[in-house]
């Protein structure tokens, strides 16, 4: 079986696989993780705030996103975003936002729900005495969060945030349903073009394994360095 492998097709396709496919995957991962973390942090603060209306809206959003399959959300936003854009701008026709923009919006909103739960746990891990001391100094809720609680919560939750980013890196392979050329999509195109499905799928799997395993080991080392001893 293995004697029939043609690994030459893998070597010849490396510039395309990494120069286009992997660059796309890493770009989408970085943008979605950054934007999702910002939105998720706001959602976490809203859920812990004393504003009943906003707290319940944030909770409903998080529970909804965590209850839906990601591939369904990708399709949903791909077809819905153009109409939302037309509604927001008052245009008479759906606005073409492009597959990449639609995918970025989808992953940002979807991952924000998971980042929100991570940050909420981090915010709740901070001793109440620090919050009370900051409030005694006259700081408001958002000032306490931004200056006292958030920096510590972010440090505590950094390993979990990076772990969720690794999961996001794996999930970006689902953009193939929108015909976008991520790393897996590039491997599929080469496999179908050259008729080497086994070689390309095996190489793609090994690449994801090596990258995610290396990233996980780095996260473990980072966890031992950022841990706060009380």
Buried (B, 14 or more C-beta within 10 A) or exposed (E): EEEEEEEEBBEEBEEBBBEBBBBBBBBBBEBBBEBBBEBBBBBBBBBBBEEEEBBEBBBEBBEEBEEEEBBEBBBEBBEBBBEBBBEEEEEEEBBEBBBBBBBBBBBBBBBBBBBBBBBBBBBEEBEEEEBEEBBEEEBEBEEBBEEBBBEBBBEBBBBBBBBBBBEBBBBBBBBBBBEBBBBBBBBBBBBEEBEBEEBBBBBBEEBBEEBBEEBEEEBEEEBEEEEEEE
